[in-house]
């Protein structure tokens, strides 16, 4: 019912984290009243010790609450940092995809260079059978220079492709380590919550 919900809501507001603080405060007030109305010194000393004990329990509960609060703040800051790191890695992945696309284009260019080289080799064999043609020799010389230039381009493309492969491998390894860290943090948080639940259950006993 709505009245029961209101009672529970007020109890939680008074009780803080539900660890029995309202009960301790009520007990402290009762002990104080009994201490004020104690008839003998022995009874007064007993009530005084009870008040000290209750105060110690309240201080302990408050300290535990503050520790949990600080821990939650640190955890929230840690998750914010992880979120920012994930954003950075997403940008790195997008850049890596662009590099891969560029490398594919370079591979196609290298294949065309290889095909041209094969054609140049075939032409060179034909020219060797007709060494008396001066113009053909000039063309062969020009083709040889162009072939050399294309070979350098091919080597550069292959070097860039190998570098991109290594960079992408490092990127994948970093992402895997980040995922493993997130999973470990989540397991640690679950273990700490389970331990705190057990401690609260023991405190209520």
Buried (B, 14 or more C-beta within 10 A) or exposed (E): EEEEEEEEEEEEEEBEBEBBBBBBBEBBEBBBEBBEEBEEEEEBEBBBEBBEBBEEBBEEBEEBBEEEEEEEEEBEEEEEEBEEBBEEBEEBBEEBEEBEEEBEEBEEBBEEBEEBBEEBEEBEEEBEEEEEEEEBEEEBEEBEEEBEEBEEBBEEBEEBBEEBEEBBEEBEEEBEEBEEEBEEBEEEEEEEEEEBEEEBEEEEE
